């Protein structure tokens, strides 16, 4: 029952927020600012009515009204006020204004849904960053700290002691623990006002917290890396080196093959394209062993070559994506280039590639993210510490420092920051490259 009430509260809350925004926007657009005080008066009146109902119910002594039910009643009354306030108003408006109001209402609903999704999907990242700034003893508590907190300490008798908040004669006072007694009792010395020694139950002593940001966790995460990693510079350089080669190899090979499938006529083209598309359905685990045997025969095990050499042969998805883009380019450009004496390669390089920049940007982002986060490749082929990439080094760091969550989250944040930076600055090109695929024009 309580779960259903929570769903009702969330639905009513969305409706109230959406209608409130709708009333505010239309009031400013139609220059009827008198609606704004009326709106706030309705909110105050609904809350007053709710409190009055709660008071009457409590006086009758029928049931105990919880905070959840109070919020539900408040939202129901306010939602009813919003509906009554705007009911029947569209009947007296021109059809263009009615259409604009309906579009505005849909846009508000859409943006509220997107905002909710953005908040929900941002929670793991927010938890990652805040955990990396906490002390280890505050990382596994429930409910978790919304912002990083640390327990205050004072220096007493030549050593640092943690400060607690305890209840004494109805007042909250600060105290430090001196000793633990049998039965879950602590002997503590008070710090506020007149100092003295008291005995309290351990469950009644709450940590005295203050906001903090332990940026030293990031320094410690780099300092605790093995010496051969040079504070993370070696795996960083290996990852950048492999990622650049993967991006160059992927874009060049996939664009060449995609151009061939889209613009050239040669025997067996459609059959080979079908076979190439079929490779997308082959799991990577099936080809893992044969590819490893090939690289071992070449003597490339424990080198960085297996991590980027495969990009020179393209991939089914990238080739398909670029082929669809090449097919949208008018053939008149190609015919004009042929009349001017351009070869097929020059048509590809000078005419076609500049016209498919959105698709190339999307493939570049996909290749960057895939190579930067690649863990399976280094796990299979790399054994020397000086050839580790960031993803594998992070896994090894977790194995040695898994019991230190704050330091582990700091290391994970450092590894993830470049990916986030690339995504935020290039997401427009990635989305444009995917959404334009296959469009004719």
N, C-alpha and C positions, 0 to 999 in steps of 0.2 A: 504493500500500500504506500509506504513512504517513497519507494522508487517512482511510482506513478505520480505522486505529488511533486516530486522533483522535476519530472518531465513537464508537468503542467506549469510549474514555476518558470522553467527555462523558456517554454513556448510563450507564456504571457510576458515574460521579460523582453523577448525578441519583439513581440508585437508592440509593446509599450515604447521601446526604444525606436523602432521603425516609424510608428505613427508620430512620435514626438519630433523626430527629425523631419518628417514630412510636413508637419504643421509649421515648424520653424522655417523651413526652406520656402514653402508657399507664402508664408506671412511676409518674408523679405521680398520675394519675387513679385507679389501682388501689392506690396506696400500697405499691408494691413497689419501694422505692428501691434494693434490692440489685442491680437490673438495671443501674443506672447505672455503678457501678464495673466490673461485668462487661463492659459495652459498651466502656468505655475500655481495659480490659485486652485485649479482642479487637482493638481498633485498634492497640495497641502490639505485640501478638503478631503480627498480620498484617504490620506493618512490619518486625519483626525477622525473620520468615520470608523476606520479600522480600529483605532485605539479605543473609541467609544464602545464598539461592539465587544472588544476584548475585555474591557472593564465590566460591561454588563454580564458577560458570560462568567467571568471570575467571581463577580458578586453573587450570582446565582449558585455558583459552586457546582455546576453540572459537569464540566470537563476541564482538564488542564490544557490551556492553549499554548502550543509550542511556538518557537520562533518561525519554524517552517510554515505553519498554518497562518501566522500573522502576515508573513510575506505573501502568501498565496491570496489571502483576502485583500490585502492592499493592492496587489497587481490586478485582481479581478475588478475592483471598484474603479481603479484608474483606467483600465482598458475600456470598461463600460462608458466612462466619461468621454474618452477619446472617440468612441464609436458614435455616441449621441451628439457630440459637438460637431462632427463632420457629416452626419447622416443627411441625405437628401440634398446636399449642396450642389452636386453635379447636375441635377435636373435644371438648375437655373443658369447654367454656364454655356457658352458657345462650345461647339463640338471640338474645335481645335484646343481649347483650354482643357476640356475633359480628357482629350487624348494625351496632352502634355502631362497632366496630373497622373494618369495611369502609367505612363512611361517613367515618371519620376518615382512612383511607388515601386515599380519593378526594379529600378536601378538601386533604390535604397535596400530592398530585400537582397539583391544580388551582392551588393557591397558588404552588407552585414554577414552574409554567408561566407564571402571570401575573407573578411576580416577574422571571423571565427576560425576558419581553416588555417589562416596564417598564424594565429596565436597558438593553436593546437600543435601545428608542426614545428613551431619555434620553441616549444617547451623542452625537447631533448637538448637542443643547442644551448638554451639558457641554463639548463641543469649542468651541462658539461662545463661551461665557462665559470659559473658560480662555484661548482665543486672544485675546480682548479685553484680557486682563490681562498679556500677554506682550510683550516687546520684538520688533520686527519680525524681527530676525535669528534668533529662536527659533520662528517660526511655520511655517516650511516644512521643518523637519528631519524625518528619519525614522530611527527611530521617534519619534513626537512625545512631548513632555513630558506626563506625567500631570498634574502640577501646574505652574503657571507658574514658570519658572526664568529667572534672569538671570546673566550671567557677572560674576564679581567683578572689580573694577578697583582699581588703586592709583595714587597720584600719584607719578610718577618723572620727574625732570629737568624739572619744571614742566608736565607733561602727564599726562592720564589714560591708563593703559595697561591692557589686558585681562590677566587672570591665567590661566595654564594650569597643568595638572598633568602632570608628566613623570616618567618612571622614571629614576633615577640610582642606580647601584650596588644595585639591588634595592629601593630605597626610592622612595616617591612624594614629590616635592617640588613646591613652587609656584614658578613662574617667569614672567617677562614677556618678550615678544618685543622684541628690539632691531632686528633686520634680517633680511631674507630673502636667503639665499645661493643660488647656482645648485645645481640638482639636488634641489630640494625640501627644503633644509636651512635651519633657523632658528638664528640666534644669539640666545641667551636669557640673561637674568640671573636667577639664583636668588634667592629671597626667604627661604627657610627656613634658619635657622642661619647658617652662614658664606656670605656673598655671593660669587658668582663668575660668570664668563661661560662658558657651555657651548654646544655645537652639537648639535642633535637633529633628527631627521627630523620634518617637519611632521605626518606621520600619527601620530606618537607623542605629540604634544602635545594633550591633551584640555582643553576649557574647564573652568575651576573654577567650578562653578555653585552658586547658593544660591536657595532659594525666594523668590519675590517676588510682588507684586500691584501692577501699574502702573495704579492708579486714574487716573493723569494722562491715560491714553489717552481716557477719557471726556471730560475737560475739553478736551483737544486736539481731539477730534471736534466739539465744540460751537464751539470758538474758530475752527476752520478753515472753518466754514460762511460763505457770502456774507453781507456786512453787512446786506442787506435781509431776511435770515431772522431777525435778532435772536436769535442763538444757539438757533435752533430753535423759538422761541415762535410765530412767524408760521405755519409749516406745522402746528404742534401745534394752534393755535387753529382753523385752517381745517379740520383733520381732525375735531376735536371738534364743530365747528359742523355739518359735513356729516353726521357719524355720528348726532348727536342727531336731526336732521331725517329721516334715513333710518329710524331706529328708530321714531319717532313715525308717519311715513307708512306704513311697512310694517305695523306692528301694527294701526293703525286701518283701513286699506283692506282688508287681508287678512281681518281679523276680520269686517268688515261684509259682504264678499262671501261668506265662509264661512258666516256666519249665514244669509244669504239662500239659499244653496244647500241648507243643512241643514234649516231650520225653516220656510221660506215655500213656498207653492205658487203658481206663476205659469207661464204658457204658455211652452214652450220651455226650461224650466229644465234638464232633463236633457241636451238637445242643446247648450246653451251650456256646461254643465259638461264635456261630452265635448270640446268645442272648446278650452276652457280647459286641460284636461289635455293635449291635443295640443300646445299651445304649449310644453310642457316638452321636447318632442323637437326643437324648432327651435333650431339653434345660434345663439349670440350673434353670430357673424360675419355671419350672413345679415341681421340687422336693424341692424347697426352703421351702415351708410351711410344708410339711410332715416331713422333716428333722428337722425343728425348733420345731415342736410339740414333736418329739422324744427326742430332747435334753432338752426341757422344762420338760418333764415327768421324765427325769433322774436328773433334778435339776442342769444342767450344764450351764444355762443361766447366763451371767455375769461372766464367767470363761474362761480361755484360752483353755479348753478341746475341745470345738466344732471346734476350728481353726485347730487342728492337728489330731483329732481322726479319721476323715474320710479318712486320708491318709493310715490308716492300712488296708483298703479294696481295695487299688489299683485303677487304672482307665483304661478305655478301651484302650486309645491310648498307654499308657506305657506298658500294658500287650501285646498288639499287637506288639509293637516295640521289646520287649525282646523275644517274641515267635519267631519272624523272625530270630533273632540272634541265639537262641538256635537251630533252625532247620538247620543252616549252619554248625554246629559242626559235624564232622564225627561220625557215630555210633560206629566205632571201639574203640574209647576212652571209651565210655560207656560200651561196651561189655567187654573190658579188665578190667575195674574197677569191674564189676559184678563177673568176674572170680576170682579176688583177694578178693572177699567177701565184697565189699563196699555196704552199704545200699543206697537207693535212695537219702536220705538226704545228705549223705556224697558225693555222686556223684555230687549232686547239689552244695554243699558248696565248696568242694575241687577241683573239676575238671571244672564244668561248669562256675561258677562265675568268676574265673580268666580269662577265655577265652572271656568273653563278657564285658571287662572293658570299651571299647569305648561306648557301649550302656548304661552302668550304669553311665558313666560320663555325657552323654547327658541327661539322665533322672534326674540326680542330679542337673544339671544346670537348666532344665525346672522347677523342683520342687522348687529350690531356688528362681528363679525369680517370679514364681507364688505366693509363700508364702510371699516373701518380699513385693510385690506390692499388696497384697490382701487387698482390701478396703471393699468389700461387707460383708465379714465374720465379722470383728469387728463392722461394722455398725449395723448388725442384733443382735449380741449376747453380745456385750460389752457396758456397760454404766458407769462403774467406771473409773475415770481418771487414777488410778494406774494400770489398766489393758489394757490401750490403746496400740496399735501398731503404728509403724511409719506412715503407710499410713493413718490411721484414724486421728492421731495427726496432720499430715500435712493438712488434710482437715479442721480440727478445727482451725488450725493456719491461714489458708486462710480466714476463716470466720471472724476472728478478726483483721487480718492485710492485707486484700485484697487491701486496698487503698495504701499500701506501696509496690510497685512492686519489688524494689530492695531487700528488706528484704524477700519477698515471694520467689523470685528466689534463694536467698541464702539458705533458708530452703529446697527448692526442690533439690538444688544441693547436699546438705549434705545427704539427703535421697537417692539420686540416685547414689552417689559415690561408695558404696559397690557393687551395681549391675554392674556398669561399670567395676570395678576392676575384679569381677568374670568373666564377659563376655570376657574381653580382654585377661585374662590369661588362659581361658578354651575354647575359641571359637573353637580351633582346634579339641578338643575332641567332642564338640557338633556337628560340621559339619561331622566329621568322623563317629560318631555314627549314624547320620541320613542317610548319603550317602551309608554306608555299609549294611543298612537294606535290607534283602531279597536276598543278593548276595550268590550264591552257590560256594563252593570251597572246 
